[in-house]
C-alpha cells in the first residue's frame, strides 16, 4: 500500500471535529507503519519512517493548497 494513502476513518475523524493534533498523530502513525511495512519492518529505521511520514502527512493534509503546488494555482499534483 502506498504510504500516501490514509485510512478513511482517520480523515473522517478530522471532519467530525477531532483535535487536529490527535488526527495528525494518527495519520502519521499509520503512514509510518506503511513505510516500515514497505521495507520489511527492518529494525533501526523507525525514526526515519516517522519523519518521512510527518513530511507526507503535512504535505498532503496540513499545508494550505497554495503551498503544495503554487505553480498550479494551489491545486495539488495528482
C-alpha positions in Angstrom: 0.0 0.0 0.0 1.2 3.5 -0.8 2.3 5.5 2.3 0.4 8.5 1.0 -2.9 6.8 1.4 -4.5 7.0 4.8 -7.4 5.3 6.4 -10.8 6.9 5.6 -11.7 6.6 9.3 -8.8 8.9 10.2 -9.9 11.6 7.8 -13.5 11.2 8.9 -12.3 12.0 12.5 -10.9 15.3 11.2 -14.2 16.2 9.6 -16.0 15.2 12.9 -14.1 17.9 14.8 -11.4 15.8 16.4 -8.4 17.9 17.6 -6.1 18.5 14.7 -3.0 17.3 16.7 -4.7 14.0 17.5 -5.8 13.4 13.9 -2.4 14.4 12.6 -0.6 12.0 15.0 -2.9 9.1 14.0 -2.3 9.8 10.3 1.5 10.0 10.8 1.5 6.7 12.8 -0.4 5.0 10.0 1.8 6.3 7.3 4.9 5.3 9.3 3.6 1.8 9.6 3.1 1.5 5.9 6.6 2.9 5.3 8.0 0.3 7.7 5.9 -2.5 6.1 7.2 -1.5 2.6 10.8 -2.0 3.8 10.1 -5.3 5.6 10.0 -3.9 9.1 13.8 -3.9 9.4 14.7 -2.5 12.8 16.7 0.6 13.4 14.8 2.9 10.9 11.7 3.7 13.0 12.7 7.3 13.5 13.4 7.8 9.8 10.0 6.2 9.0 8.3 8.6 11.4 10.0 11.7 10.0 9.2 10.7 6.4 5.5 10.1 7.5 5.4 13.5 9.1 6.5 15.1 5.8 4.0 13.1 3.8 1.0 13.8 6.0 1.9 17.5 6.4 2.4 18.0 2.7 -0.8 16.2 1.8 -3.2 17.3 4.5 -2.0 20.1 6.7 -0.4 22.7 4.3 -2.5 25.2 2.5 -3.1 24.1 -1.0 -1.1 27.1 -2.4 2.0 25.8 -0.6 1.5 22.3 -2.0 1.7 23.4 -5.6 1.9 27.1 -6.2 2.5 26.7 -10.0 -0.9 25.1 -10.4 -2.8 27.9 -8.6 -2.8 25.9 -5.4 -4.1 22.7 -6.7 -2.1 19.6 -5.6 -0.5 17.3 -8.2 -2.4 14.1 -8.9 
